[in-house]
Amino acid sequence: MDNFDPAAFAEYLSRQERKDLLRFLTCGSVDDGKSTLIGRLLYDTKLLFEDQLATLQKDSAKHGTVGEDIDFALLVDGLEAEREQGITIDVAYRFFATEKRKFIVADTPGHEQYTRNMATGASNADLAVILIDARKGVLTQTRRHSYIASLLGIKNVVLAINKIDLVGYSQDVFEKILADYNSFAHVLAFENIQPIPMSARFGDNVTQRGANLDWYDGPTLLEHIEAVDVRGAETERPLRFPVQWVNRPNLDFRGYSGTLASGTVSVGEELVVAASGRKSTVKSIVTYDGEKENAIAGEAVTITLTDEIDISRGDLLCDANQRPEVADQFSAHLIWMHDDALVPGRPYLFKIGTKTVPGSVTEIKYNVDVNTFQHLAAKKVDLNEVSVVNLSFREPIAFDAYADNPETGGFIVIDRLTNLTVGAGMIDFALRRASNIHWQAVDLDKHRRGEAMGQRPAAIWFTGLSGAGKSTVANLVEKRLFALGKHTYLLDGDNIRHGLNRDLGFTEVDRVENIRRVAEAARLFVDAGVIVLCSFISPFRSERRLARDLLEPGEFVEVFVDTPLHVAEKRDPKGLYKKAREGRIKNFTGIDSPYEPPERAEITLAGGMAAPEELADQVVEYLREQGYI
């Protein structure tokens, strides 16, 4: 270290900071050579340390698939399962740099079952390298990945026709594959497609020109990704600053922290809170290194304003002259990423920027066949499927169409019970009817109506298996309340299907819609000051959660009639279990459709252990103790 020059090292770091960063991904079908290409790229640009190269040589001998040669795919395929099967499963990210540019590359899996991982890798990419095996040509996954890359806003594509060595470096094969690809890709939103024939295994046209490809006069892969222009998009878009945190270390400082999603911001500039319309002026821009006069997209800053206005996490600060739209209903493209299908009406959380709101998919307009781009009628969306849907959020949010600004038009879907990310989507446009419908204020509310009736309005929700005794107990409870002079109404699962829900069957989709409608009806009864008793199997926790969330705290009382399956089946008053066992009834709860018992019900009744009259008394006593009657 005697010859270490601090000044030279500082200059080196400064040069690295000034380099452009290109994020790109490799995608395509199984065994098209995606991991091998990245490994070759790292090897040829001399970005491997000696110990990495030694490990690669050792791993190639153990796991390699190319004989005695180095298997470059092993540089990226790090999971043991990937090495054993010779496939990519997870998204692998690698950073490297050349004299001209810095790069982050995402190696994404080719198997259809891991399409969600490919979408994850594409979500932040500026360019897609779509590989095609020259022996196989355009395949289903080629189309699928191209469609998803286009859907996620990627404009620049490298069409890497790989393994050209295995077809004798044929120009005719290259041109035929290119024609096949262009025949469907012309309808996608790509702005630039650069075709490159290559052999990732032997390095032809990766970083150096191949001696066997003298008929090709275009750039190598490295030349293209070093030169392609993807700059300026984020800074040229309107100013969007999602507030991540209200920074209040003491009484004298109030700032709004976050990462500038797009545009630029300067001290003295007028900003507006998108949702409320309140305006103020930028007083200062604070960073870890001190205050600065302006900031650009991608920078993490704290902004202070000249005025004290109501701003909290999830709010969006924007250019006062270029405001986003605000709405609560949308049309959107959706990629589903969970084994459990998306069902319309089921409640989820939607996170857009730093804002998280409850909502649901109200309608599946159609699924997209990513092979033919045809629109297919659908009642649900399964894992890895792409759909166009209508969304409804519990409250209005500020947004831009994804095509105009991915940072404020993209969202993820979160399961409310598991907190897992189950989908990702892109807002296309607002449904205008949302802004034309307003809640009509009335002078009398549910509290005054309830006081006049001498009761506290609530929805008493009985849930349990068929034959558990829900309707029997609910009927007895209503009779006791009526005898006490209380105003009640009983909504029963069978009765409601004779009218309001007569159009619904018993598929999972229809069951969700059945409970959604009942929950909305129950809310109206509560608003009228009534104690409404709801007796429904309601097998899914998420739908019972939807019903609970429609009401104010304390207005929803969940009663779990906990009758074991063997007891309910032995009772079988309508003969339904017998028919289900014989296969004459499909999707029957407890037999071939699941029942998810409540985790924290207000009341749990031992349905197989006590008489219905005793169970009804327990419910009435609870209502009396809690002040409902």
Residue, then its C-alpha position, 0 to 999 in steps of 0.5 A: m500500500d506504499n504507492f496508494d494515492p488518495a487523490a487518484f483514488a478519490e478521482y476514480l470514485s468521482r468518475q464512477e459516480r458520474k457514470d450513467l447507470l443502465r438497469f437491464l434484464t435477460c429473459g426468454s424461454v428455458d435454456d435459451g442461455k440467459s445465465t450463460l450470457i451474463g456469466r460470459l459478459l462478466y468474464d470477458t469484461k474481466l470483472l471476476f476476481e481470481d477467487q471467483l474464477a477459481t470457484l467457477q472452475k471448481d463448480s463447473a467440474k461439479h455442476g457444469t453442463v458444457g463438458e470440460d469448458i467453464d459453465f458461465a451460467l454458474l456465476v449467476d445460478g446461485l441456488e442449489a436447486e438451480r444448479e442441480q436442475g440447470i435452470t434459473i428459479d429466482v431473480a439474480y442481480r449482478f452489478f458491473a461497470t465498464e469505462k463508459r457505464k455502470f450496469i445492474v443486470a437481472d437474470t430472470p427465470g424462463h419457466e412459465q411457473y416463475t413468470r412472476n419472478m420475471a415481472t419482478g425483474a422487469s419492473n425496474a429495467d430500462l432495457a430487456v435482452i430477450l434471448i432466443d435459442a437459434r435452434k428453436g426459434v420464437l417460443t411461447q415464453t418469448r412472446r410472454h416475456s416480450y408482452i410483459a416487458s412491453l406492459l411494464g414500460i420497457k422501450n428498448v429491446v435487444l433480441a439476442i438470437n443465441k446459440i447461433d453456433l449450433v446452426g452453423y452461424s446461419q444468416d438465413v436462420f437469424e433472419k427468419i427468427l427476426a421476421d417471426y419475432n417482428s410479426f407479433a412484436h410490432v403491436l407492442a410498445f417497443e421503440n427500439i429493437q436491436p437484433i444481435p446473433m451471438s454465441a454466449r458460450f463461445g463469446d461471439n458478439v457478446t463483447q467481441r465480434g465473432a470470426n464466424l459472423d462476418w455477415y453481421d455488421g451491427p454492434t456487439l451486445l456490450e457496444h449496444i448497452e454501453a451506447v443505448d440512450v435511456r436517459g432523461a425520462e424520469t427528470e423530464r416527467p412532471l415533479r412527483f414527490p411521494v411523502q415517505w415520512v414526516n420528519r419532526p425531530n424538534l418543535d422548530f423543524r418540520g420536513y417531508s422526507g422521501t425519494l423524488a419519483s420524477g421531475t426536478v424540484s428547486v428552492g422557491e418552487e410552488l408545490v401542491v398536495a395532490a389530494s387536498g389541493r393545498k399549496s405552498t413554496v419550497k423553503s429548503i431541500v435538506t440531504y445527508d450532505g447538507e442543504k442544496e438548491n435543487a434535486i432531481a429524480g432518484e434523490a432522497v431528500t427532505i423538503t421543508l415548506t414555507d407554510e404549515i399545511d396538513i401533509s402525512r405519509g402517503d401524500l403526493l407533492c407535485d408541480a402546481n401547474q402539472r397536477p396528477e389525477v385524483a380518483d378512487q376507481f380505475s381500469a388497470h392491467l394486472i399480473w397475478m403472482h399468487d397460487d390462490a386466484l384473484v376473485p372479484g370483490r375480495p378485499y385487498l390492500f393496494k400500495i401505490g408509491t407510499k400510499t396504501v389503501p383498502g380496495s378490491v377488484t370490482e370486475i375482471k374485464y378480460n384475461v389476456d392470452v399472452n401468446t396470441f394477445q387475444h382477450l379471453a372472458a374470465k371470472k378469476v385470474d390465476l397465477n401468472e395470468v395477465s388481466v384487465v380489471n376495474l378497481s375500486f379503492r376505499e378513498p381517492i388517491a393521486f396517480d398518473a397513468y402508468a404509461d405516463n409515469p410508472e412511479t405513480g401509476g404502478f401498484i402492488v396488491i397485498d393480501r390483508l391476512t398474510n401481508l404477502t404481495v399477490g399481484a402487481g398492476m399498472i393503472d391505465f385510466a380513471l373511471r370517470r363515474a367515480s368523480n360524479i357520485h357523492w355521498q348524500a348527507v342526511d340530517l338523521d344518522k344511525h346513532r340517533r335512529g338507534e337511540a330512538m329505538g333504545q338500542r345500539p345498531a350492529a351486524i351480528w354475523f353468524t358463521g359456521l359449517s352447513g348444518a352447524g345451527k347458525s340459522t336456528v340460533a340466529n332465529l332464536v336470538e331475534k325472537r328474544l330481542f323482539a320480545l325485548g322490544k328491539h328492532t331487528y332483521l334476519l338475513d339468512g343465507d338460503n332466503i337471500r338467494h331467492g331474491l337479491n342473490r338468485d343469480l349467483g352459484f356456489t363457485e368461489v367467485d360467486r360465494v365472494e360476491n354473495i357475501r359482498r352483497v350481503a355485507e352492503a345490505a347489512r351496512l344499510f340496516v345498521d345505518a337505519g339503526v337496526i340490529v341485523l342478524c346475518s346467518f351465512i356460512s361465509p367460509f372465507r376470512s377475507e370476506r368476513r373481514l370485508a363485512r367487518d371493515l364496511l362498518e365502524p369499530g364495534e358495529f360488527v359482532e362475529v359469532f362462530v358456531d363451532t360445530p365439528l364437521h362430523v356432527a354437522e354431517k350427521r345432522d344433515p337436515k337438507g341432505l346436502y352432505k350426502k349429495a356432496r359425498e356422492g359428487r352430486i354437489k360441487n364446491f361444498t364447504g367442508i367437503d371439497s371447498p374449505y372453511e376458514p374458521p375465525e381467528r378472533a370471533e367476538i363470540t364462539l358457540a360450542g355448536g355440538m355441545a349445547a342446546p340451541e336455546e342455551l347458545a341463543d342465551q349466550v349471544v343475548e347476554y353478550l349483547r346486553e353486557q356490551g351495551y347493544i340492548 
